[in-house]
Amino acid sequence: MKLAITLLSSALFASSVLPNSNDELAKSIERGKMVYAENCISCHMGTGEGAPAAIPPLAKSDYLLKSPEKAMYAIKFGLMGQITVNGIKYDNMMPAPGLENDEIADVMNYIRNSWGNKSDSLVTPKMIELIKE
């Protein structure tokens, strides 16, 4: 019984002191929504649908969910050349928006959790920092 009380007390303490990843994800998504509105919405649209045959969709995008590292790279350094999103080939250029690592992480969390996309994993600025050109 004493062990159970100790474990329960430790768990309660940890949950009150350590950041909750769901709270962190929710806060990041909210910040990412603002980053998206300032930098991405003109091409990818408010619905994340992009422009047919020109700008790939972010909505329900297999590219975002199956290849998050490639998406992070594209946001950090821009993108040139052909990619396939939801079975459709796109061959256009996306300039690097000049965002900081924390802004890239936030916008990734936003787009990976909007318009039919769902990801419970948190993209962090450290993950973005590790992506090299």
Contacts in CASP RR format, 6 or more apart in sequence:
PFRMAT RR
TARGET T0000
AUTHOR 0000-0000-0000
METHOD contacts of the structure
MODEL  1
MKLAITLLSSALFASSVLPNSNDELAKSIERGKMVYAENCISCHMGTGEG
APAAIPPLAKSDYLLKSPEKAMYAIKFGLMGQITVNGIKYDNMMPAPGLE
NDEIADVMNYIRNSWGNKSDSLVTPKMIELIKE
21 122 0 8 1.000
24 122 0 8 1.000
25 109 0 8 1.000
25 113 0 8 1.000
25 120 0 8 1.000
25 122 0 8 1.000
28 105 0 8 1.000
28 106 0 8 1.000
28 109 0 8 1.000
28 110 0 8 1.000
28 122 0 8 1.000
28 123 0 8 1.000
29 106 0 8 1.000
29 109 0 8 1.000
29 110 0 8 1.000
29 113 0 8 1.000
29 114 0 8 1.000
30 110 0 8 1.000
31 103 0 8 1.000
31 106 0 8 1.000
31 110 0 8 1.000
32 103 0 8 1.000
32 106 0 8 1.000
32 107 0 8 1.000
32 109 0 8 1.000
32 110 0 8 1.000
33 110 0 8 1.000
33 114 0 8 1.000
35 99 0 8 1.000
35 103 0 8 1.000
35 106 0 8 1.000
35 107 0 8 1.000
35 110 0 8 1.000
36 44 0 8 1.000
36 107 0 8 1.000
36 110 0 8 1.000
36 111 0 8 1.000
39 97 0 8 1.000
39 99 0 8 1.000
39 107 0 8 1.000
40 58 0 8 1.000
40 97 0 8 1.000
40 107 0 8 1.000
40 111 0 8 1.000
43 50 0 8 1.000
43 51 0 8 1.000
43 55 0 8 1.000
43 94 0 8 1.000
44 50 0 8 1.000
44 55 0 8 1.000
44 57 0 8 1.000
44 58 0 8 1.000
45 51 0 8 1.000
47 59 0 8 1.000
47 115 0 8 1.000
48 57 0 8 1.000
48 58 0 8 1.000
48 59 0 8 1.000
48 111 0 8 1.000
48 114 0 8 1.000
48 115 0 8 1.000
49 57 0 8 1.000
49 58 0 8 1.000
49 59 0 8 1.000
49 115 0 8 1.000
50 56 0 8 1.000
50 57 0 8 1.000
50 58 0 8 1.000
50 59 0 8 1.000
53 88 0 8 1.000
53 90 0 8 1.000
54 90 0 8 1.000
54 92 0 8 1.000
55 90 0 8 1.000
55 92 0 8 1.000
56 63 0 8 1.000
56 83 0 8 1.000
56 85 0 8 1.000
56 88 0 8 1.000
56 90 0 8 1.000
57 85 0 8 1.000
57 86 0 8 1.000
58 64 0 8 1.000
58 111 0 8 1.000
58 114 0 8 1.000
58 115 0 8 1.000
58 117 0 8 1.000
59 114 0 8 1.000
59 115 0 8 1.000
59 116 0 8 1.000
59 117 0 8 1.000
60 86 0 8 1.000
60 115 0 8 1.000
60 116 0 8 1.000
60 117 0 8 1.000
61 85 0 8 1.000
61 86 0 8 1.000
61 111 0 8 1.000
61 117 0 8 1.000
62 85 0 8 1.000
62 86 0 8 1.000
62 87 0 8 1.000
63 70 0 8 1.000
63 71 0 8 1.000
63 83 0 8 1.000
63 84 0 8 1.000
63 85 0 8 1.000
63 86 0 8 1.000
64 71 0 8 1.000
64 111 0 8 1.000
64 112 0 8 1.000
64 117 0 8 1.000
65 112 0 8 1.000
65 117 0 8 1.000
65 119 0 8 1.000
68 108 0 8 1.000
68 112 0 8 1.000
68 119 0 8 1.000
68 123 0 8 1.000
69 131 0 8 1.000
70 83 0 8 1.000
71 108 0 8 1.000
71 111 0 8 1.000
72 104 0 8 1.000
72 108 0 8 1.000
72 123 0 8 1.000
72 127 0 8 1.000
72 128 0 8 1.000
72 131 0 8 1.000
73 79 0 8 1.000
73 131 0 8 1.000
74 94 0 8 1.000
75 96 0 8 1.000
75 97 0 8 1.000
75 99 0 8 1.000
75 104 0 8 1.000
75 107 0 8 1.000
75 108 0 8 1.000
76 96 0 8 1.000
76 99 0 8 1.000
76 101 0 8 1.000
76 104 0 8 1.000
76 128 0 8 1.000
76 131 0 8 1.000
77 96 0 8 1.000
77 133 0 8 1.000
78 93 0 8 1.000
78 94 0 8 1.000
78 95 0 8 1.000
78 96 0 8 1.000
78 97 0 8 1.000
79 93 0 8 1.000
79 94 0 8 1.000
80 93 0 8 1.000
80 94 0 8 1.000
81 91 0 8 1.000
81 92 0 8 1.000
81 93 0 8 1.000
82 89 0 8 1.000
82 90 0 8 1.000
82 91 0 8 1.000
83 89 0 8 1.000
83 90 0 8 1.000
83 91 0 8 1.000
84 90 0 8 1.000
99 107 0 8 1.000
100 125 0 8 1.000
101 125 0 8 1.000
101 126 0 8 1.000
101 128 0 8 1.000
101 129 0 8 1.000
102 125 0 8 1.000
102 128 0 8 1.000
104 123 0 8 1.000
104 125 0 8 1.000
104 128 0 8 1.000
105 123 0 8 1.000
105 124 0 8 1.000
105 125 0 8 1.000
105 127 0 8 1.000
105 128 0 8 1.000
108 123 0 8 1.000
108 128 0 8 1.000
109 119 0 8 1.000
109 122 0 8 1.000
109 123 0 8 1.000
111 117 0 8 1.000
112 118 0 8 1.000
112 119 0 8 1.000
112 123 0 8 1.000
113 119 0 8 1.000
END
